[in-house]
């Protein structure tokens, strides 16, 4: 299943990557999000827009920031993702960054947000199984994801 998510990302740009990520997450993992628009996040007097926010029963579960697959994560990218995680209507503990890698970030609210897991975007990456188990609709559970992050 990770191959189905990663293969189209390898050669796509940001708009295509954003669309591919959403469609693949929705169809393969059964997640529900906001498909055709970015998610508005209030920041001071202005608004910023998270690429994808996954919800369950109307409550934000995690945020996904998508960059071009050739984009190497910079400090500003981290700050952007972290601000979205903390500024949603319901602050979330989990953020996914999808760019040069798929990276999972965790906020335990006692220290800095940390990267706890990363997956190279390769068609047959065995770490994709872990990713799918954590984020598929059938097995997605906030406590399981928290336990995984703490164990890392």
C-alpha positions in Angstrom: 0.0 0.0 0.0 2.9 2.4 0.7 4.0 1.8 -2.9 0.6 3.2 -4.1 1.1 6.3 -2.0 4.8 6.8 -2.7 5.1 5.9 -6.4 3.1 8.9 -7.7 4.8 11.3 -5.4 8.3 10.5 -6.7 8.0 12.7 -9.8 5.2 15.1 -9.0 5.2 18.8 -8.0 3.5 20.5 -5.0 -0.1 20.9 -6.4 0.0 17.4 -7.9 1.6 16.0 -4.7 -1.1 17.6 -2.5 -3.9 16.1 -4.6 -2.2 12.7 -4.8 -1.6 12.5 -1.1 -5.2 13.4 -0.3 -6.7 10.9 -2.8 -4.4 8.1 -1.8 -5.0 8.7 1.9 -8.7 8.9 1.4 -9.0 5.9 -0.9 -6.3 3.5 0.5 -6.5 4.4 4.1 -10.1 5.4 4.3 -9.4 8.7 6.0 -11.7 11.7 5.8 -10.3 15.2 5.3 -10.9 18.3 3.3 -10.2 17.4 -0.4 -10.4 20.5 -2.5 -9.4 23.3 -0.3 -6.8 24.1 2.3 -7.9 24.2 6.0 -8.1 27.7 7.5 -6.1 28.3 10.6 -6.4 31.6 12.5 -3.0 33.1 13.4 -3.3 36.5 15.1 -5.3 38.9 12.8 -4.6 36.8 9.7 -5.3 33.3 8.4 -2.9 30.6 7.3 -3.9 27.5 5.4 -2.9 24.0 6.4 -2.8 21.7 3.4 -4.8 18.8 4.9 -6.4 18.3 8.3 -7.8 14.9 9.1 -10.8 14.8 11.3 -12.8 12.2 13.1 -16.3 13.0 14.4 -15.7 16.7 13.6 -12.6 16.9 15.7 -9.1 17.5 14.2 -6.9 14.5 14.6 -3.7 15.5 12.8 -2.4 17.9 10.2 -0.5 17.2 7.0 1.8 19.6 5.3 2.7 18.7 1.7 5.7 20.0 -0.2 7.3 18.9 -3.5 8.9 15.5 -3.2 12.2 17.1 -4.1 11.9 19.6 -1.3 14.3 19.0 1.7 12.7 20.0 5.0 13.9 23.3 6.3 13.5 24.9 9.8 10.8 27.2 8.4 8.8 24.1 7.2 9.0 22.7 10.8 7.8 26.0 12.3 4.9 26.1 9.8 3.7 22.5 10.6 4.1 23.1 14.3 2.1 26.3 14.2 -0.7 24.5 12.4 -0.6 21.7 15.0 -1.0 24.2 17.8 -3.4 26.7 16.2 -6.3 24.4 15.0 -9.6 24.6 16.7 -8.6 21.5 18.7 -4.8 21.5 19.2 -3.4 18.2 17.8 -0.5 16.2 18.9 0.5 14.8 15.5 1.7 16.3 12.3 2.8 14.7 9.1 5.2 16.4 6.7 5.3 14.9 3.2 8.2 16.1 1.0 11.5 14.5 0.6 10.3 12.0 3.2 7.1 11.2 5.1 7.8 12.5 8.6 5.7 12.1 11.7 6.0 14.7 14.4 4.7 14.4 18.0 3.8 17.1 20.5 3.8 15.7 24.1 3.3 19.2 25.5 6.2 18.9 27.9 9.0 19.7 25.5 9.6 20.6 21.9 7.7 18.9 19.1 9.8 16.0 17.9 10.2 14.0 14.7 9.6 10.5 15.9 9.4 8.5 12.6 10.3 9.0 9.0 9.9 7.0 5.8 11.9 7.4 2.7 9.6 7.8 -0.4 10.4 4.6 -2.1 7.9 2.3 -3.8 8.7 -0.8 -1.7 9.7 0.7 1.6 9.0 -1.8 4.4 8.4 1.1 6.9 5.2 1.8 4.8 3.6 -1.1 6.6 4.0 0.7 10.0 2.7 3.9 8.5 -0.4 2.2 7.1 -1.1 0.4 10.4 -0.9 3.7 12.3 -3.0 5.7 9.9 -5.6 3.4 8.3 -9.2 4.0 9.2 -9.7 0.5 10.5 -6.8 0.8 13.0 -6.4 4.5 13.6 -6.5 5.3 17.3 -5.1 8.4 19.0 -3.9 6.3 22.0 -2.1 3.8 19.8 -0.5 6.6 17.8 0.6 8.3 21.1 2.0 5.1 22.4 4.0 4.6 19.2 5.4 8.1 19.4 6.4 7.8 23.0 8.1 4.5 22.3 10.2 6.1 19.6 
